[in-house]
Amino acid sequence: MKRILALYPRDWRERYGDEVSDLADELVRMGETTPARARLGLVGGAAVERWRSWATATGAMPPAHKRLVPLIW
């Protein structure tokens, strides 16, 4: 699972990487998921986090407080 985490942005990996890797390994060990499903979920999550990182850096994604305003009204 550690190699798949290399797909995530560095800041995300440094903050969450060890915990997510441990959780994925534990879920597989406990039979809650399969190794393939865990890897697929991590790859999908990496794509989302890469997009989020890019969108935030380029200004394509408004700050969180501005995204929530339409949901409140």
C-alpha positions as CSV (number, residue, x, y, z in Angstrom):
1,M,0.0,0.0,0.0
2,K,2.9,2.4,0.7
3,R,3.8,2.5,-3.0
4,I,0.3,3.6,-4.0
5,L,0.5,6.4,-1.4
6,A,3.3,7.9,-3.6
7,L,0.5,8.9,-6.0
8,Y,-0.8,11.4,-3.4
9,P,0.5,15.0,-3.1
10,R,3.5,15.2,-0.7
11,D,1.7,17.4,1.8
12,W,-1.2,14.9,2.1
13,R,1.2,12.0,2.4
14,E,3.2,13.6,5.1
15,R,0.0,14.3,7.1
16,Y,-2.1,11.2,6.5
17,G,0.1,8.6,4.7
18,D,1.1,6.4,7.6
19,E,-2.3,6.3,9.1
20,V,-4.1,5.6,5.8
21,S,-1.6,2.8,5.0
22,D,-2.1,1.2,8.4
23,L,-5.9,1.5,8.1
24,A,-5.9,-0.1,4.6
25,D,-3.7,-2.9,5.8
26,E,-5.8,-3.5,8.9
27,L,-9.1,-3.6,6.8
28,V,-7.6,-6.2,4.5
29,R,-6.3,-8.2,7.5
30,M,-9.7,-8.1,9.2
31,G,-11.5,-9.2,6.0
32,E,-13.4,-5.9,5.6
33,T,-12.0,-5.5,2.1
34,T,-9.8,-7.2,-0.4
35,P,-6.3,-6.0,-1.3
36,A,-7.5,-5.1,-4.8
37,R,-10.4,-3.1,-3.6
38,A,-8.2,-1.3,-1.0
39,R,-5.7,-0.4,-3.8
40,L,-8.4,0.8,-6.1
41,G,-9.8,3.0,-3.4
42,L,-6.4,4.5,-2.7
43,V,-5.8,5.1,-6.4
44,G,-9.2,6.9,-6.7
45,G,-8.5,8.9,-3.6
46,A,-5.1,9.9,-5.0
47,A,-6.8,11.2,-8.1
48,V,-9.2,13.3,-6.1
49,E,-6.4,14.7,-3.9
50,R,-4.2,15.5,-6.9
51,W,-7.1,17.4,-8.5
52,R,-7.9,19.2,-5.3
53,S,-4.3,20.2,-4.9
54,W,-4.1,21.5,-8.4
55,A,-7.5,23.3,-8.2
56,T,-6.5,25.0,-5.0
57,A,-3.1,26.0,-6.2
58,T,-4.5,27.5,-9.5
59,G,-7.5,29.2,-8.0
60,A,-9.9,26.9,-9.9
61,M,-11.4,25.9,-6.6
62,P,-12.9,28.5,-4.3
63,P,-11.9,28.4,-0.6
64,A,-14.0,26.0,1.5
65,H,-16.1,28.8,3.2
66,K,-17.2,30.1,-0.2
67,R,-18.2,26.6,-1.4
68,L,-20.4,26.0,1.6
69,V,-22.4,29.2,1.3
70,P,-24.7,27.9,-1.5
71,L,-25.3,24.7,0.6
72,I,-26.5,26.8,3.5
73,W,-29.0,28.9,1.5
